[in-house]
Amino acid sequence: MTDVNLKWYFRRPVLLLIFLSFGPLVLPLVWLHPQFSRKTKVVLSALVLVLSYFAAVMTMRFVSGLQDEFRRLTQ
């Protein structure tokens, strides 16, 4: 089965777009993907989870910095 024969939601650019938009919500599509081996699924899952963790940490730091700046400006 080539990439052309895959349903649109299993194509790699779509998976990348879903990951960039919704993070770990792409994991069910990774695990249902008919062409990925178990090893590929495990590696992709670990990568998605690690990147999502770092994105969450960076978002929390950014929000905390904004809150501190807002407090400083309103005093």
C-alpha positions as CSV (number, residue, x, y, z in Angstrom):
1,M,0.0,0.0,0.0
2,T,1.6,3.3,-1.1
3,D,1.0,6.7,0.4
4,V,-1.4,7.4,-2.4
5,N,-3.7,4.5,-1.5
6,L,-3.9,5.6,2.1
7,K,-6.9,7.4,3.5
8,W,-6.3,11.1,3.8
9,Y,-6.0,11.1,7.6
10,F,-3.2,8.5,7.5
11,R,-1.0,10.5,5.1
12,R,2.2,11.8,6.7
13,P,1.7,15.5,6.0
14,V,-1.8,15.3,7.6
15,L,-0.3,13.5,10.7
16,L,2.3,16.2,11.0
17,L,-0.3,18.9,10.8
18,I,-2.5,17.2,13.4
19,F,0.5,16.9,15.7
20,L,1.4,20.5,15.3
21,S,-2.2,21.5,15.9
22,F,-3.3,19.1,18.6
23,G,-0.2,17.4,20.0
24,P,-0.7,14.0,21.5
25,L,-4.2,13.7,20.0
26,V,-2.5,12.3,16.9
27,L,-1.4,9.2,18.8
28,P,-4.6,7.1,17.9
29,L,-3.9,7.8,14.2
30,V,-0.3,6.7,14.6
31,W,-1.3,3.4,16.2
32,L,-4.0,2.8,13.6
33,H,-1.7,3.6,10.7
34,P,-1.5,0.4,8.6
35,Q,2.1,1.0,7.3
36,F,3.9,1.7,10.5
37,S,5.7,-1.1,12.3
38,R,5.3,-1.6,16.1
39,K,8.8,-0.2,16.6
40,T,7.9,2.9,14.5
41,K,4.7,3.4,16.5
42,V,6.6,3.2,19.8
43,V,9.3,5.6,18.7
44,L,6.8,8.1,17.3
45,S,4.6,7.8,20.4
46,A,7.6,8.5,22.6
47,L,8.7,11.4,20.4
48,V,5.2,12.9,20.5
49,L,4.9,12.6,24.2
50,V,8.3,14.1,24.9
51,L,7.7,17.0,22.5
52,S,4.2,17.6,24.0
53,Y,5.7,17.6,27.5
54,F,8.3,20.3,26.5
55,A,5.7,22.3,24.8
56,A,3.5,22.3,27.9
57,V,6.4,23.3,30.1
58,M,7.3,26.1,27.8
59,T,3.7,27.3,27.7
60,M,3.5,27.3,31.5
61,R,6.7,29.3,31.7
62,F,5.4,31.8,29.1
63,V,2.1,32.3,30.9
64,S,3.9,32.6,34.3
65,G,6.2,35.3,32.7
66,L,3.1,37.1,31.3
67,Q,1.4,37.1,34.7
68,D,4.6,38.4,36.4
69,E,4.9,41.2,33.8
70,F,1.2,42.1,34.2
71,R,1.5,42.3,38.0
72,R,4.6,44.5,37.6
73,L,2.8,46.8,35.2
74,T,-0.3,47.2,37.3
75,Q,1.6,48.1,40.5
